[in-house]
Each structure stands twice: as structure tokens, then as C-alpha cells.
């Protein structure tokens, strides 16, 4: 049951130092499992890339929570790509074919994203809303 078109919400908080530690320990093996090429390119151009990775990690977790599945059998890390609007800088997500099919089975709609990060934390909030034409 949705409330005023909201199909799901999700939030996630990531400690940026934990992301830094994971990247230092596991390197490309870790990063490649979680992040697509465009996400990696964006983060790596930053002075402290782990902060940006942490925010994108949080978005992926928040999307999976909004869908009510978590990450695993139904939706994977690489099924959610965090994008950035080139004009406004606003974050959004692009879903893989698999994730789009999951969303369609569960009610369709759009995924709205907000993210923020500080030196210590990254946070993401996702609201999954019904399609306006439905």
C-alpha cells in the first residue's frame, strides 16, 4: 500500500573512514564490485575519493531499502548507478534492466535521491514515488 504515491523510502549512513579503509585494503577488487565505470571516474577525479564513494555506497543501500529487498538476490550493487546532473549537480540514479524490471513489478515509479557528506560521514535518502501518469 502506498501513501500519496510513495512506494518506499530508504536512508543509509556510511562512515567515510570505513570506506577509505576498504578501498585501501581491497583496492580495485572492492571498488569494481560496487561501482560502475562512470561512478569510479567521478570519484577518482576528486581529492579525497573515498568520501564520494561513501556517498554513492549510501545511495545504493538506500535504494535497496526503498525497494524493500536489500542488496542481494533481487538487486545488486551494479544494478544501481549514481548519476550527477551536469547542469545542476543534483544526484539521481540509473537502474539496470534487472532493477527496472523489479521496480515495474513492485509498482513502477521514479527514484528521488538526496545525498550529503562531511569529513566523517556520508548520508543518502531515497524516496521511491509512483509514476505520475499511473
SVG drawing of the C-alpha trace seen along z (x, -y; Angstrom):
<svg xmlns="http://www.w3.org/2000/svg" viewBox="-3 -24 48 38">
<polyline fill="none" stroke="black" stroke-width="0.4" points="0.0,0.0 1.4,-3.4 0.8,-6.7 0.1,-9.6 2.2,-8.0 5.2,-7.0 6.1,-3.4 9.1,-3.2 11.8,-5.2 15.3,-4.4 18.2,-6.0 21.8,-5.0 24.7,-6.4 28.3,-5.5 31.5,-6.4 33.9,-7.8 36.9,-6.4 35.5,-2.8 35.1,-3.4 38.7,-4.6 39.9,-1.6 38.0,0.8 39.4,-0.8 43.0,-0.8 42.7,2.9 40.8,4.3 41.5,1.8 40.0,2.4 38.6,5.7 36.3,3.9 35.6,0.8 34.8,2.9 32.3,5.0 30.3,2.0 30.8,-0.9 30.4,-1.2 32.9,-2.8 31.3,-6.3 31.0,-6.3 34.6,-5.3 35.7,-8.0 33.7,-10.7 35.1,-9.7 38.7,-9.3 38.8,-12.8 38.2,-14.2 40.9,-15.0 39.5,-12.5 37.7,-10.0 36.6,-7.8 34.1,-10.5 32.4,-10.4 32.5,-6.6 30.9,-6.5 28.0,-8.8 27.4,-6.6 27.5,-3.4 24.9,-5.0 22.7,-5.8 22.8,-2.2 21.9,-0.9 19.1,-3.5 17.6,-2.5 17.6,1.2 15.9,0.3 13.3,-1.8 12.6,1.2 12.2,3.4 14.7,6.0 18.1,5.0 21.1,5.9 21.5,9.5 19.1,11.8 16.8,9.2 19.1,6.3 22.9,5.9 25.4,3.2 25.9,2.6 22.2,2.5 22.1,-1.0 24.3,-3.7 24.5,-7.0 24.5,-9.9 25.1,-13.6 23.2,-16.2 25.8,-18.1 24.0,-21.4 22.7,-21.4 24.8,-18.8 21.7,-17.1 22.1,-13.3 19.9,-10.7 20.1,-7.0 20.0,-5.0 18.7,-1.5 19.8,1.5 17.4,3.6 17.1,6.0 16.4,3.3 14.0,1.5 12.0,4.8 12.0,5.2 10.7,1.6 8.0,2.3 6.8,5.5 6.6,3.6 4.7,0.5 7.0,-1.4 7.7,-5.0 10.7,-7.3 13.5,-7.2 14.3,-10.6 17.8,-10.9 19.4,-13.2 23.0,-12.8 25.4,-14.6 28.8,-14.1 31.2,-15.6 34.7,-14.6 33.3,-11.7 30.0,-10.6 28.0,-10.3 24.3,-10.0 21.7,-9.3 18.0,-9.4 15.8,-7.9 12.1,-8.3 10.5,-5.9 7.4,-7.6 4.6,-6.2 4.6,-7.2 2.7,-10.5 0.8,-9.0 -0.5,-6.0"/>
</svg>
